[in-house]
Amino acid sequence: MAGLIRDILSTLSRDGAPARPAVAEQDALSRLDERLTSFSQAALDSRAPLLIRPAECAVWDGNPRDQPGLNPDSCRSLIESIAAEGGNRIPVLVRHNPDASEQPYQLLVGSRRRFAIDWLNHNGRPELRLNALIVDLSDEEAFRLADIENRERADICELDRARSYQQAVDRFYGGVQSRMAEALGLSNSQLSRLLALAQLPEEVIGAFATKEDLKVRYSELLTPLLRRAEQRADLISEARRIGQEQQERAAGAGSMLPPATVLSRLREAAARRPRDTSDIEILAGGERIGRARPAKGSIMLDVTIASDADLDALFAALKETILMARAAA
């Protein structure tokens, strides 16, 4: 079975495209879902799929999906489909739990299916079990497989995905962004933009009504402003004010501020101080590697490069900083 799953990892498209618009799950299976369904129906590897209780598997902590965010409303169509079919037609993927006690399995792929079966067990269908396939995969392979599935789901927000990538780059790829980008089929610039979103200050994230409102394109606009000390202070102060206002509105004082309004106010706050020619930090992989100083007709760079530096990430950071310095000159 592990060999078949690794074949999926090598053959499925991983182009980094955004999720397609939401469609009823039973009407638009992803290619991963189709492959898993065919494996289950054919009982490959001479083993029938396992039927387990949802409580028997712990959700693996490397999965990017926000488990507390799952609820009956967001999973309604899936719950109805599973109830009508008498179980999950698309099997989940589990592996043996190395810390097995009451939960002998780790769930790698299929969090929504597990939630739906569990909800049905507690709401009139106690006989249903979770259709599962056992695989033997490394953490890195499990992360890639979960990433392939979750890219096709409209309910995985960009911030959750970005945060999972931020954790994964160190956990699975030794902190080397280019290794991770290659493994996931992403360009270095795509990965850098996602990591920048994950690195936004909590005050800025809290200014938006929901984390789903935060988009990668917003971090592209805000990150350069956060690199200048005075602009950063002004932007974060405004973010705190907006966050407080959002809390008051949520308590009943009015509708929540839309993301475009929040973004505009944050950028305006950072623009109140006149631009100067102070140094601009050069960041690569979240680490400060030097400074750039814009001057009339030139840009001075002072960079310290480690012998094992990720050159792709370094060149991308230098290009971004030079463009910022040109705008400030």
N, C-alpha and C positions, 0 to 999 in steps of 0.2 A: 504493500500500500504506500509506503513512504516513497518508493520509486515512482509510482504513478503521480503522487502529489508533486514531487520534484519536476516531473514532466510538465505539470501545469505551470509551475513557476517559470520554466524555460520557454514555454510556448504561448502563454497568454499575453496579450498586448499590455504594455505598461507605458503608455505614452504620456501619463500625467494629465490627461484631459480632465476638466471639471466634470462633476457628476451631471448626468442627464436630468432633465426635468422629471419630477416624481411621476411614476406610472404604477398602476396596480401591480403588485409583485407577481401575482399569478399570471399576468399577461405579458410580462417583459423580464424574463430571467436573464441574468448576466451569463456570459460564457462560463464563468466559474461555476455558477449554479447549475448550468446544464451538464457540465462535466461531473459534478458531484452527484447529480441525480442519476446519470448513466452508470456511475460506479456503484451506486446503491442498488439500482435495479438489476445489474448484472452480477451482483454478489462477487465482485472480483476478489482476487487474493484468497479464494476459497473460504471466505468468511462472510457470513451475513452481517448486515449492519446491527449494531448493538442497540438495544432499547433500554434507556436508563431514566431515572428520575432527575429532574432539573437540579434538585438539591445535592445530587451526587457529584456535580462538577463545579469547581471554583473557576471563575472567569480569570484567565491569564492576565497578569498586570501589564503585559506589553501590547494589549489591544487598544487602539486609539478611541474606541467608542466610549462615550460618556454613559456608564451604566446607570447612574441615578437619573439620567435624563429619559430613560425608557419609561413609558407609561401606557395605560390602556388606550388612550386617545391616539397617540403617535403610532401605535401598533395595531390599530383597530382592523384594518383590512387583512393583515396577516393573521390575527386571532380568528377572524371569521373564516378565512380560507382553511386554516388548520382544523378548526372545529368541523367544517363541512367535510373535509377529507379524512378525518379521524386520525390525524397525525401530521408531522412535518414531512412533506414529500422530499424536500431538499435536506439532506442530512447535515448535521453540524459536525465539525471536526474537533476531536478531543485527543489528548495524549495522557498517559499515566502521570498522575501527580506525584512528583518526587517527595512531597511533604504529606503524602496521603495519610489521612486519619479517617474522619467521617466523609471526606470528599475524595474519592479515589481517582478522579479525573480532573484535568485542566481543560477548560473550553478555549479553543484557539479561534475558531470561526463559527459564527451563528448566534451572537448574543440576542438578537431580536427573536429568533426561533425559540431559544431557551426561555426568554421572558414570556412569550406567548403560551408555551406549554405550561409553564409554572402558573400563569394567571388562570388558565383554563382549569388546572388541577384544583385551584381554590375557588372556582366559580362554576361548579356543576359538572365538570368532566374529570373526576379523579383518576379514571382509568387510563388516560392518555400518557404515553411515555415519549421521551425524546429520542428520535432516530439519529444515531451517531455513528461515525466512522472513527476508529482509533488509528492514529498515525504516529510515527516516530520521527519528529523533526527537531532540529536545533532551535534555539530562541530566535536566531537571525532569520532562519527559514520561516518560522511561524510568523514573525513580524512582516516579512514580505508578503506572505499569503494573506494575512489579515488586511494589509494595505491594499492589495489588489481588489479584494472584495469591497472594502470600505470606500474606495474611490468611486465606485459605481452607485453609492447610496446617497441620496439627496439629503438625508437627515444627519450626516456627519458634518458638523460645522467646520469652517476653515481654522478656527482657533484650536479646536480639539485635535485636528490633524496636525497642525503646526506644533503643538505641545508634545504630541507623541513623537514627532520627528526630532524635536530638541532633545528628548530623553534618549532616543534611539541612536543618535549620531555618536554619543559617547559609549552607550551600553553595548552596541553591536558593531560599531565601525571604528573604534579607537579614536574618536574625535576627528576623523578625516572626512570632510564633507564630500570630496570627490568620489571616495569609495562608496559612500552611501548613495550619492546621486546615480552612479553607474549601476548599483545593485537594484535600484528602484526604477530605472529607466527614465530618470529626470535629468534635465540640464542643470548645471551648477547654478545658473541664475534662478531657475525655478525653486531649487532647494534653498538658496540664500534668502529669497523673498519670504518663503514660509518660515524660516528660522527667525527672520526679523520680526514677523508677527508674534511669534512665541515670546520674544524678548521685550515686548512693550511693557512699560511699568503697570503695576496693578491699578494705580490710580487712573490711568488712561483706559484700561479695560473696563473699570467700574463706571466710567462716564457714559458708556453705551447702555441702552436699556436692557439688552440681552447679549450674551456672547455671540449669538448667531448674527448679530448686526455687524460684528467686526469682520472686515475683509482684508485680504492681502494687499489690495491696492491702497487701503488706508494707511497701513504701516509704511508703505513706500513713500507716502507724503509726510508722515509724522516722524519717522526715524531720523532723517537729516536734521530736523529741528531739535530733536532730543540730544543731539551730539554737542550742541553748544550750551555751555553751563547756564548762562543767563536765560536763554530761550527755553531751556529745559525747565528751569525753575518756574518761569511764567506759565508754561504749558501745563505742568503738573498742578500748579495752584488752581488754574482754571478747570482742570479735570476734576479736582476735589469739589469745586463749587458745583459743577455739572452733576457729579455723582450724588451730592446732597439733594440737589433739585430733583433728580430722577427718583430718589427715595421718597420725597414729599409727594411727587406726582403719583407714584405707585400706591401711596397710602390713601389716595382719593382726591388729591388736589387738582388733578387734570390728566390729560393723556401724556404718554411718555414722549420725550424728545426724540424725533427721528434721527437716524444715524447721520444724514447729510448735515443736519443742524449742529450736531455734536462735533463733527469733523470741522465744520466751518468755524465754530467758536474756538476750538483748540488751535487751529492755524492762525486765527486772528490774534489770539493771546500771545503766541510766539512772535508775531510780526510787530508787536507794539514797540519793541525796542529797535532803534536803528541798527542796521547791520554794521558790523565792524570787520576788521581784518584780523581778528584773533585766530589762533590756531584751530584747526579742525582735527579731531581725533581720527585716526585710521584704525578701523576695527575689522578683524577677520576671524570668523568662527566665534564671535562674541568676545574675543580678546583684543586688547589694545596693542597694536604693533608699531605705532608711530604717530607722527603729526604732520599735517600739511599747513603751510602758511601762504595764503594768496597775496600776491603783490602785483603791482601794475605791470602787465606784460609777462609775468612769470609766476610759477608756483614752486615753492621750496618744499621738498619732501625729506623727512627724517624718518627712516624705517629701519627696524631691527628684524631681521629674518632668521628664524631658527633653521638649523640644518635639515630638519625633517618637516619643514613647513609644507602645507598643502598649497602648491603653486597656483592651482586653478582658483581656489578661494582667495589667495593673495592678490592675483591679478584682477579678479572681480572687485575686490575691496578697493584697490588702487584706482581703478577706473571710476568707481562710484565717487570716491573722495575727490578726484581731480575734477569731475563734473561739478561737484558741489563748490569746490574752490574757485572754479571759473565763474560760477554764478555770483560768488561773494566778492570777487575782485572788482 
